[in-house]
Amino acid sequence: MAVEQSTPANRSSKPVRPGARRFRPLPAILGLVWFLVAFYPVYYMFTTSLRTQAGFLEGSLWLPPVQPTLENYVSVINNGIGLYFVNSLFVTVLTVALIVFVSFLGAYAIARIPSRIVRIVFNVFLLGLAIPLQAAIIPIYVLITRMGLYDTLFGLIPPQVAFGVPLTVLILVNFIRDIPNELYDSMVLDGAGHARLLRSLVFPLSRPALITVVIYNALQVWNNFLFPLILTQSPNVATLPLALQQFQGQYGVNVPGLMAAVFLSVLPIIVLYVVARRQLLGGLTAGFGK
Amino acid sequence: MTQRLNWTVSLMLIPAIAFFLVFALGPLIAAVYISFLNWDGVSAPTWAGLDNWTRAFSDPVTLHSIFLTVQVMALSWIIQTPISLLLGVFLAGYQRYRAVLSVFYFLPLLFSAVAIGLIWSSSMLSPDGALNTLLRSVGASSLAQNWLGDPSIALYAVIVVIAWQFIPFHTLLYQAGARQIPQVLYEAARIDGANATQRFFHITLPQLRYTIVTSTILILTGSLTYFDVIFVMTGGGPGFATRILPLQMYITAFQNAQLGYGSAIAVILAIAGVALSLFLLRITGFGEMESQAEGL
C-alpha cells in the first residue's frame, strides 16, 4: 500500500476531517467485497419474497423478478402475522417500559446514596451482566408455570425485565452520576422532593441515556426467541420470532412465503433504522462501546 | 433529615432488585439446586446427589457438545476478530463512500436470530439455494454442498452464519475504538516515513488493544450462548453435528424432560462463562485499564 495516493480532487484547501484525505483503492475493493457478503443475503431474501413459489428457483441470483408479486405477502398476512406482530409489540412495550422505569428509579438511588449497601447492590447488578440466559431458563420455566403464567404473554415479561435491568441500571447510573451536585442542591433548597428532582431534573437531563436504553432493550425483547420458545406453546400467544420459526415448518418448501414473513418481521426495525440510525447503533453497543 | 431522605431513596431500589432477584439471580441459584434432583417437571422430584454431574462428564453426547462448543468458540474468534477489526478500522475513516457502505454493513444487527437463521437455511445454504446456484453458474458444481445437511460441513456452515450475524456488532466496537486513536500519532509516523502497513501494525493495532480485549471476551463468552441461529437452522443436527452445549441443555431439559440433568449442563455453562471472563480479565490486565490509560 503506497502512502501517497491522494488525488487532486482531495487537495482542496478546505479543512477536512482526519483520514478523509486520501482514497485508497485496495480498502475500497475489499470494502465492496464485504458489502456483497453483508448485504447480498438480505437482498436475496427480499427479491425471493417477490417471486412466485413456482418460479423462484429459476429466478436470477442478482436481478429482481421481472413481474414482482405480492401474493406471498398476502398469504403471510392472511396467515395471521398481524396477531404475532401485535403480540410482539405488546410484550416489547410493556417490558421496556418496566425495565426503564424500575432501572431509572434504581439508578437514581444508586447514584445519589453514598452507602455501602447500595454499592453492594450495584455490584450484584454488575455480576448479573455475566449470567447467561440459558443458565437460568429451567428454573424460570418452573417459576412461570407455578405462577400460572405459562403460555401467556404476561409470562414473557418478568424474566425479560430481570435480564434487562442490570445493563440498563449500569448505563443510567454512569449517566446520572455526571449530573452536577449543584443542580440537585439548588433544587433541594427550593424545597424540591425526590419526585420533583426526578421529574424536572434527572429525567430531562438523562434523556440521551434513556433513549439509548429504550432502543437497546426494545431490540433485545423484540428479537428474543428463547423465552417465547420455552414459556409459550399456543399459536395465539406466539411472538414474531417464534411464529417465524413455526412458519418454517408450515411453509415447508414455500421459500418465497417464508422470506416474505421474514421481511415483514424485520420491516419495523428497518424503518426505525432509516429514521434514527445513529441512535439505534449507539443503543446497540450500549455499555460496551465506551 | 439526610438519613430520612436516604431511606426513602433506598425504597426506589426495591423494584429493580426484586425483578432481578426473583427472575434472574434466584433462578440461577435454583438451577444449582435442581441439578442435584431427578425431575421430569411433572411428578415429584427425587434427590439424585451427584448423579447428574457425573453423567454430564461421562455422557458421550454431552462431552461431544462440550467439544463442539470449544470448536465454535475458537473458530468464531479466529473468523470474527480479524474481519471486524479490519472493517472497524476501514469504517473509522470519514470518507463518504465508507459511511454509505456502513449503512449496509450494520443491517444484520437489526435482524432477529430467527430471521437470520431462516434467511441462511432456506434461501442461501439450502441444497438449491443461492450459494449452490452461484457455484453451479460459474462452473464449480463440484463445490456445491448440502451445507447444513452434511454432518462434516454443518458445523462450519453454522459458524460462518454466526460470524455474519455478529461481525457487524464487533465492527461497531472497533470503529468506535479506532476513531479514538489520537490523530497526532499518525501524523508523527507519517513524518517518520512509516507506510500504511507499518502504521497499522505499530499504531492502530496496539492502540486498539482494549477494544480487542472487550471484543474477545464478548465473542468467547458469547459463544457459550449461541442458540437461536443453530436451533432454527439445524436443530443441533444432522445427528449431533451442531449440538453445542446450549442446545444439549435445551434438548435434555425441554424435549427429554430431564430438568435435573439439564440444569447441571446449564450450571456448567454459567460457570464456564464467569470463569472465562475472569480468566481473560486476569491475563489481559484489563482491570488495570484505567490507570494505564491515564499514564498514556
Interface residues (C-beta under 8 A of the other chain):
Chain A: M1 A2 V3 V16 R17 P18 G19 A20 F23 R24 P27 A28 L30 G31 L32 W34 F35 V37 A38 F39 Y40 P41 V42 Y44 M45 T48 L57 L61 L98 F101 V102 S103 L105 G106 Y108 A109 I110 R112 I113 S115 I117 V118 V121 V124 F125 G128 A130 I131 P132 L133 Q134 A135 A136 I137 I138 P139 I140 Y141 V142 L143 P158 P159 V161 A162 F163 V165 P166 V169 H194 L219 W222 N223 N224 F225 L226 L229 I230 L240 P241 L242 L244 Q245 Q248 V255 L258 M259 V262 S265 V266 I269 I270 Y273 R277 L280 L281 L284 T285 F288 G289 K290
Chain B: L5 N6 T8 V9 S10 M12 L13 P15 A16 I17 F19 F20 V22 F23 A24 L25 G26 P27 L28 A30 A31 I34 G41 I83 L86 L87 F90 A92 G93 Y94 Q95 Y97 R98 L101 V103 F104 Y105 F106 L107 P108 L109 L110 F111 S112 A113 V114 A115 G117 L118 I119 W120 S121 S122 S123 M124 S126 D128 A130 T133 L134 S137 W164 I167 P168 F169 L172 L173 A176 G177 Q180 Q183 Y186 R190 N195 A196 T197 T214 L218 T221 L224 T225 F227 D228 F231 V232 P246 M249 Y250 A253 F254 L259 G262 S263 A266 V267 L269 A270 G273 V274 S277
